[in-house]
Amino acid sequence: MRRAATAVALLAALALAGGATASEQHPTQGELEAELVCPSCHVPLDESSSAVAQQMKTFISAHIALGWRKSRIESALAAQLGDGIYGVPRTHGFDLIAWILPFGGIALGAAAIAGGAWRWSRVRDRASDDSSESPVLDPASERRIDDALARFDG
């Protein structure tokens, strides 16, 4: 059973990797325009109609026709216009922090909640154990309480 699950996971990973490779080697105009940002208006390229966006769209279509890879087109545009054209942070260097911090924060929050829940349950278990035992009073204290209750009732 475990081998079957491993095989299915491996096949799914290969299928996803194949799609990513195809996208890298044969990018589409729409794909690149959705991933890049116009450096003048900071709007996704497919939604921008500025002059710079029009030049970028022309550059992309011309270089797709030449058979350039997606990464080569993005690198050429970044060399001309700067790294501000990327719509998502890169997955290396300083930009990697943008990917790590949210997931790290979620993991840290989940660990804090789990630790708090565990501690809370331990405190409640101790409190319920202590409350089940009746306190032992010395005979003199017990007599004073009985006298006080008798005066109160009477």
ChimeraX commands (.cxc) that place a marker at each C-alpha (Angstrom):
marker #1 position 0.00,0.00,0.00 radius 0.5
marker #1 position 2.82,2.37,0.88 radius 0.5
marker #1 position 4.58,1.67,-2.43 radius 0.5
marker #1 position 1.42,2.48,-4.34 radius 0.5
marker #1 position 1.08,5.83,-2.55 radius 0.5
marker #1 position 4.73,6.63,-3.25 radius 0.5
marker #1 position 4.30,5.75,-6.92 radius 0.5
marker #1 position 1.22,7.98,-7.22 radius 0.5
marker #1 position 3.05,10.88,-5.56 radius 0.5
marker #1 position 6.02,10.42,-7.89 radius 0.5
marker #1 position 3.82,10.37,-10.98 radius 0.5
marker #1 position 2.01,13.52,-9.85 radius 0.5
marker #1 position 5.34,15.31,-9.29 radius 0.5
marker #1 position 6.57,14.28,-12.73 radius 0.5
marker #1 position 3.36,15.47,-14.38 radius 0.5
marker #1 position 3.63,18.86,-12.69 radius 0.5
marker #1 position 7.32,19.18,-13.54 radius 0.5
marker #1 position 6.57,18.40,-17.17 radius 0.5
marker #1 position 4.08,21.26,-17.35 radius 0.5
marker #1 position 6.58,23.68,-15.83 radius 0.5
marker #1 position 9.26,22.66,-18.31 radius 0.5
marker #1 position 6.89,23.10,-21.25 radius 0.5
marker #1 position 5.96,26.56,-19.98 radius 0.5
marker #1 position 9.64,27.50,-19.72 radius 0.5
marker #1 position 10.52,26.36,-23.24 radius 0.5
marker #1 position 7.37,27.51,-25.03 radius 0.5
marker #1 position 5.90,30.46,-23.10 radius 0.5
marker #1 position 2.70,32.14,-24.18 radius 0.5
marker #1 position 2.09,35.85,-24.49 radius 0.5
marker #1 position -0.71,35.76,-21.92 radius 0.5
marker #1 position 1.36,33.80,-19.43 radius 0.5
marker #1 position 4.22,36.30,-19.50 radius 0.5
marker #1 position 1.90,39.30,-19.43 radius 0.5
marker #1 position 0.13,37.91,-16.34 radius 0.5
marker #1 position 3.43,37.37,-14.49 radius 0.5
marker #1 position 5.13,40.67,-15.32 radius 0.5
marker #1 position 4.35,44.18,-14.06 radius 0.5
marker #1 position 4.54,47.48,-15.91 radius 0.5
marker #1 position 7.39,49.45,-14.30 radius 0.5
marker #1 position 5.72,52.83,-14.92 radius 0.5
marker #1 position 2.25,52.18,-13.47 radius 0.5
marker #1 position 2.93,49.05,-11.33 radius 0.5
marker #1 position -0.07,47.21,-12.78 radius 0.5
marker #1 position 0.09,43.68,-14.22 radius 0.5
marker #1 position 1.21,43.91,-17.82 radius 0.5
marker #1 position -1.96,42.30,-19.17 radius 0.5
marker #1 position -4.03,45.08,-17.53 radius 0.5
marker #1 position -1.81,48.04,-18.40 radius 0.5
marker #1 position -2.13,50.20,-21.48 radius 0.5
marker #1 position 0.81,52.55,-20.87 radius 0.5
marker #1 position 3.44,53.17,-23.54 radius 0.5
marker #1 position 6.03,51.13,-21.64 radius 0.5
marker #1 position 3.58,48.24,-21.30 radius 0.5
marker #1 position 2.90,48.32,-25.04 radius 0.5
marker #1 position 6.65,48.20,-25.76 radius 0.5
marker #1 position 7.05,45.26,-23.36 radius 0.5
marker #1 position 4.18,43.38,-25.02 radius 0.5
marker #1 position 5.74,43.94,-28.45 radius 0.5
marker #1 position 9.12,42.77,-27.16 radius 0.5
marker #1 position 7.55,39.62,-25.66 radius 0.5
marker #1 position 5.64,38.66,-28.81 radius 0.5
marker #1 position 8.68,39.24,-31.03 radius 0.5
marker #1 position 10.94,37.11,-28.86 radius 0.5
marker #1 position 8.39,34.32,-28.44 radius 0.5
marker #1 position 8.29,34.19,-32.25 radius 0.5
marker #1 position 12.11,33.89,-32.22 radius 0.5
marker #1 position 11.81,30.87,-29.91 radius 0.5
marker #1 position 13.30,32.43,-26.79 radius 0.5
marker #1 position 12.70,30.71,-23.47 radius 0.5
marker #1 position 10.59,32.32,-20.78 radius 0.5
marker #1 position 13.53,32.95,-18.44 radius 0.5
marker #1 position 15.56,34.53,-21.25 radius 0.5
marker #1 position 12.74,36.94,-22.13 radius 0.5
marker #1 position 12.25,37.87,-18.47 radius 0.5
marker #1 position 16.00,38.37,-17.98 radius 0.5
marker #1 position 16.27,40.59,-21.05 radius 0.5
marker #1 position 13.34,42.74,-19.87 radius 0.5
marker #1 position 14.80,42.94,-16.34 radius 0.5
marker #1 position 18.17,44.01,-17.78 radius 0.5
marker #1 position 16.47,46.84,-19.70 radius 0.5
marker #1 position 13.84,47.94,-17.15 radius 0.5
marker #1 position 15.00,46.65,-13.75 radius 0.5
marker #1 position 13.77,43.99,-11.35 radius 0.5
marker #1 position 10.55,45.93,-10.76 radius 0.5
marker #1 position 8.96,44.07,-13.69 radius 0.5
marker #1 position 8.56,40.84,-11.73 radius 0.5
marker #1 position 5.04,40.34,-10.39 radius 0.5
marker #1 position 6.13,37.71,-7.86 radius 0.5
marker #1 position 9.33,37.65,-5.85 radius 0.5
marker #1 position 12.16,35.50,-7.16 radius 0.5
marker #1 position 12.90,32.24,-5.34 radius 0.5
marker #1 position 16.54,32.99,-4.62 radius 0.5
marker #1 position 18.62,35.60,-2.85 radius 0.5
marker #1 position 17.00,38.27,-0.72 radius 0.5
marker #1 position 13.61,37.79,-2.42 radius 0.5
marker #1 position 13.42,34.31,-0.88 radius 0.5
marker #1 position 12.44,36.01,2.40 radius 0.5
marker #1 position 9.09,36.93,0.86 radius 0.5
marker #1 position 8.35,33.20,0.51 radius 0.5
marker #1 position 9.83,32.04,3.84 radius 0.5
marker #1 position 8.34,34.61,6.24 radius 0.5
marker #1 position 4.64,33.85,5.68 radius 0.5
marker #1 position 5.11,30.10,5.94 radius 0.5
marker #1 position 7.45,30.49,8.91 radius 0.5
marker #1 position 4.91,32.75,10.63 radius 0.5
marker #1 position 2.12,30.25,10.05 radius 0.5
marker #1 position 4.27,27.42,11.43 radius 0.5
marker #1 position 5.30,29.49,14.45 radius 0.5
marker #1 position 1.67,30.45,15.15 radius 0.5
marker #1 position 0.52,26.84,14.85 radius 0.5
marker #1 position 3.27,25.73,17.25 radius 0.5
marker #1 position 2.29,28.45,19.74 radius 0.5
marker #1 position -1.38,27.46,19.60 radius 0.5
marker #1 position -0.53,23.78,20.00 radius 0.5
marker #1 position 1.79,24.53,22.93 radius 0.5
marker #1 position -0.81,26.75,24.57 radius 0.5
marker #1 position -3.53,24.13,24.15 radius 0.5
marker #1 position -1.28,21.42,25.58 radius 0.5
marker #1 position -0.35,23.59,28.58 radius 0.5
marker #1 position -3.97,24.61,29.15 radius 0.5
marker #1 position -5.09,20.97,29.14 radius 0.5
marker #1 position -2.33,20.05,31.60 radius 0.5
marker #1 position -3.35,22.85,34.00 radius 0.5
marker #1 position -7.01,21.79,33.77 radius 0.5
marker #1 position -6.10,18.15,34.47 radius 0.5
marker #1 position -4.19,19.15,37.61 radius 0.5
marker #1 position -7.02,21.43,38.73 radius 0.5
marker #1 position -9.63,18.69,38.29 radius 0.5
marker #1 position -7.45,16.23,40.21 radius 0.5
marker #1 position -7.07,18.69,43.08 radius 0.5
marker #1 position -10.78,19.54,43.23 radius 0.5
marker #1 position -11.86,15.90,43.58 radius 0.5
marker #1 position -10.11,15.57,46.94 radius 0.5
marker #1 position -11.92,17.12,49.88 radius 0.5
marker #1 position -9.76,19.25,52.14 radius 0.5
marker #1 position -8.93,17.72,55.50 radius 0.5
marker #1 position -9.72,19.97,58.48 radius 0.5
marker #1 position -8.51,19.59,62.00 radius 0.5
marker #1 position -11.27,18.82,64.54 radius 0.5
marker #1 position -11.16,22.30,66.14 radius 0.5
marker #1 position -11.76,24.03,62.77 radius 0.5
marker #1 position -14.52,21.61,61.94 radius 0.5
marker #1 position -16.26,22.35,65.28 radius 0.5
marker #1 position -16.05,26.15,64.71 radius 0.5
marker #1 position -17.57,25.78,61.23 radius 0.5
marker #1 position -20.39,23.62,62.58 radius 0.5
marker #1 position -21.09,26.20,65.34 radius 0.5
marker #1 position -21.13,29.05,62.81 radius 0.5
marker #1 position -23.51,27.16,60.54 radius 0.5
marker #1 position -25.78,26.34,63.47 radius 0.5
marker #1 position -26.02,30.02,64.44 radius 0.5
marker #1 position -26.69,30.93,60.85 radius 0.5
marker #1 position -29.50,28.39,60.51 radius 0.5
marker #1 position -31.00,29.21,63.86 radius 0.5
marker link #1:1,2 radius 0.2
marker link #1:2,3 radius 0.2
marker link #1:3,4 radius 0.2
marker link #1:4,5 radius 0.2
marker link #1:5,6 radius 0.2
marker link #1:6,7 radius 0.2
marker link #1:7,8 radius 0.2
marker link #1:8,9 radius 0.2
marker link #1:9,10 radius 0.2
marker link #1:10,11 radius 0.2
marker link #1:11,12 radius 0.2
marker link #1:12,13 radius 0.2
marker link #1:13,14 radius 0.2
marker link #1:14,15 radius 0.2
marker link #1:15,16 radius 0.2
marker link #1:16,17 radius 0.2
marker link #1:17,18 radius 0.2
marker link #1:18,19 radius 0.2
marker link #1:19,20 radius 0.2
marker link #1:20,21 radius 0.2
marker link #1:21,22 radius 0.2
marker link #1:22,23 radius 0.2
marker link #1:23,24 radius 0.2
marker link #1:24,25 radius 0.2
marker link #1:25,26 radius 0.2
marker link #1:26,27 radius 0.2
marker link #1:27,28 radius 0.2
marker link #1:28,29 radius 0.2
marker link #1:29,30 radius 0.2
marker link #1:30,31 radius 0.2
marker link #1:31,32 radius 0.2
marker link #1:32,33 radius 0.2
marker link #1:33,34 radius 0.2
marker link #1:34,35 radius 0.2
marker link #1:35,36 radius 0.2
marker link #1:36,37 radius 0.2
marker link #1:37,38 radius 0.2
marker link #1:38,39 radius 0.2
marker link #1:39,40 radius 0.2
marker link #1:40,41 radius 0.2
marker link #1:41,42 radius 0.2
marker link #1:42,43 radius 0.2
marker link #1:43,44 radius 0.2
marker link #1:44,45 radius 0.2
marker link #1:45,46 radius 0.2
marker link #1:46,47 radius 0.2
marker link #1:47,48 radius 0.2
marker link #1:48,49 radius 0.2
marker link #1:49,50 radius 0.2
marker link #1:50,51 radius 0.2
marker link #1:51,52 radius 0.2
marker link #1:52,53 radius 0.2
marker link #1:53,54 radius 0.2
marker link #1:54,55 radius 0.2
marker link #1:55,56 radius 0.2
marker link #1:56,57 radius 0.2
marker link #1:57,58 radius 0.2
marker link #1:58,59 radius 0.2
marker link #1:59,60 radius 0.2
marker link #1:60,61 radius 0.2
marker link #1:61,62 radius 0.2
marker link #1:62,63 radius 0.2
marker link #1:63,64 radius 0.2
marker link #1:64,65 radius 0.2
marker link #1:65,66 radius 0.2
marker link #1:66,67 radius 0.2
marker link #1:67,68 radius 0.2
marker link #1:68,69 radius 0.2
marker link #1:69,70 radius 0.2
marker link #1:70,71 radius 0.2
marker link #1:71,72 radius 0.2
marker link #1:72,73 radius 0.2
marker link #1:73,74 radius 0.2
marker link #1:74,75 radius 0.2
marker link #1:75,76 radius 0.2
marker link #1:76,77 radius 0.2
marker link #1:77,78 radius 0.2
marker link #1:78,79 radius 0.2
marker link #1:79,80 radius 0.2
marker link #1:80,81 radius 0.2
marker link #1:81,82 radius 0.2
marker link #1:82,83 radius 0.2
marker link #1:83,84 radius 0.2
marker link #1:84,85 radius 0.2
marker link #1:85,86 radius 0.2
marker link #1:86,87 radius 0.2
marker link #1:87,88 radius 0.2
marker link #1:88,89 radius 0.2
marker link #1:89,90 radius 0.2
marker link #1:90,91 radius 0.2
marker link #1:91,92 radius 0.2
marker link #1:92,93 radius 0.2
marker link #1:93,94 radius 0.2
marker link #1:94,95 radius 0.2
marker link #1:95,96 radius 0.2
marker link #1:96,97 radius 0.2
marker link #1:97,98 radius 0.2
marker link #1:98,99 radius 0.2
marker link #1:99,100 radius 0.2
marker link #1:100,101 radius 0.2
marker link #1:101,102 radius 0.2
marker link #1:102,103 radius 0.2
marker link #1:103,104 radius 0.2
marker link #1:104,105 radius 0.2
marker link #1:105,106 radius 0.2
marker link #1:106,107 radius 0.2
marker link #1:107,108 radius 0.2
marker link #1:108,109 radius 0.2
marker link #1:109,110 radius 0.2
marker link #1:110,111 radius 0.2
marker link #1:111,112 radius 0.2
marker link #1:112,113 radius 0.2
marker link #1:113,114 radius 0.2
marker link #1:114,115 radius 0.2
marker link #1:115,116 radius 0.2
marker link #1:116,117 radius 0.2
marker link #1:117,118 radius 0.2
marker link #1:118,119 radius 0.2
marker link #1:119,120 radius 0.2
marker link #1:120,121 radius 0.2
marker link #1:121,122 radius 0.2
marker link #1:122,123 radius 0.2
marker link #1:123,124 radius 0.2
marker link #1:124,125 radius 0.2
marker link #1:125,126 radius 0.2
marker link #1:126,127 radius 0.2
marker link #1:127,128 radius 0.2
marker link #1:128,129 radius 0.2
marker link #1:129,130 radius 0.2
marker link #1:130,131 radius 0.2
marker link #1:131,132 radius 0.2
marker link #1:132,133 radius 0.2
marker link #1:133,134 radius 0.2
marker link #1:134,135 radius 0.2
marker link #1:135,136 radius 0.2
marker link #1:136,137 radius 0.2
marker link #1:137,138 radius 0.2
marker link #1:138,139 radius 0.2
marker link #1:139,140 radius 0.2
marker link #1:140,141 radius 0.2
marker link #1:141,142 radius 0.2
marker link #1:142,143 radius 0.2
marker link #1:143,144 radius 0.2
marker link #1:144,145 radius 0.2
marker link #1:145,146 radius 0.2
marker link #1:146,147 radius 0.2
marker link #1:147,148 radius 0.2
marker link #1:148,149 radius 0.2
marker link #1:149,150 radius 0.2
marker link #1:150,151 radius 0.2
marker link #1:151,152 radius 0.2
marker link #1:152,153 radius 0.2
marker link #1:153,154 radius 0.2
view
